[in-house]
Amino acid sequence: MNQERVQSCIDACLACARECDSCATACLNEEDITMLARCIELDRECAEACYATARLMGMGGEHYALFCHACAEICEACAEECEKHVEHGMDHCKACAEACRKCADECRAMVGVNA
């Protein structure tokens, strides 16, 4: 594995996980939590996927490609959900969606899959 590419993907995964954690916390502080239930669930799932993918790549795990592929899919789903809330002025959802899209792109690049 190219170490620069690996580090770039690890960095994107960790940044995405932090944004997802932050977004979930911010969503829990919004007035209509029920409307944000799926967003919170996907934020939490995405953060865990990103942390796991970063850990596996960091240790040179042989199954990193499986994790990268799954992580990209989860990041896309999270980004799509977060983008639904941007028009309601939820900047935390916008930041999360952007981080998710970047992470998905980095993960796909790791395994040579086009978006």
Secondary structure, DSSP 8 states (H G I E B T S, - for coil): --HHHHHHHHHHHHHHHHHHHHHHHHHHTSS-TGGGHHHHHHHHHHHHHHHHHHHHHHTT-TTHHHHHHHHHHHHHHHHHHHHHHHTTT-HHHHHHHHHHHHHHHHHHHHHT---
